[in-house]
Amino acid sequence: MSSTCPPNTPNAPSRPPIAKRIPPLALGTATFNCQYNSSPESLSTFSIVQHALHSGLLSFDTSPYYGPAETLLGSALTHPTTLTHFPRPSYFLTTKVGRINSTTFDYTPAWVRQSIHRSISRLHGPNADSGYLDLALCHDAEFVSPAEALTAVLTLRELRNEGRVRYIGISGYPVGQLAALAEMVLKESGEPLDAVMSYANFTVQNTTLATDALGRIRAAGVGVVLNASPLGMGLLRKNGVPVGSMGDWHPAPAGLRAACAKAAEEVEALGENLARVAIRYAYEEWMKVAGEEGVGTKVPFGKRLDRLGEEGGEEQGKMRGVSVCGVSFLEELQDTLEVWNSILGAEEGRQEDAQRREGNMEVVEVVRRTLGKWVDYAWESPGEGFVWGGGGAGEVGNAGLDYRD
């Protein structure tokens, strides 16, 4: 497990393990972006953030790569109405570094530093001078060399020692590569990563994060493994993959899309909704699997960070896996929280919620039978034909938007 202050990192500040600080559910903001929505600025992001906070959802995940997401989230978090009830120490804030656009990455120390300071400015507004990030992740680390990833991690640790970042990790898609990078960082630096974020690899369609990589990641000393994109970036829903102003960017092949569409029909015939079934499965099972592996959190849902005390989460509290949810509309958040609270109710022994859990698992079996050969399929990342757009400050890749401005 991640230690408080590794003996060979003399400048590392004393801090509780991340398992005593990170909440069990985060609101992701990849949807506050033109990949998912044609006009993200027109979304009711302020209402979404307000509802999240007042509902006990006290963790947020964002990235400069998500277009206007950091700015939109920052505007909501620094609004006077928000600050009156939820000052900065009350919630957990995660962002990422290194991904510029669809083909361009910059993991150099100069850019990592510039990116972190810019994110703090966007997310803290007038309080940027005293601002900090709870967790900073190297974004989509499979697209760069291990040496570049290590350089970025070491730069983030310098920023940690300066008080700008508290915990450090990596994010990406291929679970085997995430495990290998976690092992490499421990071997080369003598200090484990605090966190690894995987997306779309623990869903009703694909559970390879648990089956193929979780043990290795845990053995590499990682403190928490976050499971994001429980819908496979929008794949596991009635309407299929989302298409924003950037067109159809989703990497899922036609056969997988067709199988998911068929599964949605089968689920609807049973009077259920595929997205709701998939969300419940991913949250509920990951809560158990990651908790049992010791790579979850002990912070109770709804507990403000500024009321945890210096030692963080409950010493004897139950460990639960950490998930990330993404929504575009307030109604989606309300539905997500209804499912989440039912999961907690089942865990507490409420009969009605326990029956919902059992019913959901029956539908999950139908979904997986319908998916057939596509169960546990994972697409390539980087994909076939990927052309790297270069790196280094000031360069712009040959596709997509540059989010360095």
Disulfide bonds with the S-S distance in Angstrom:
none
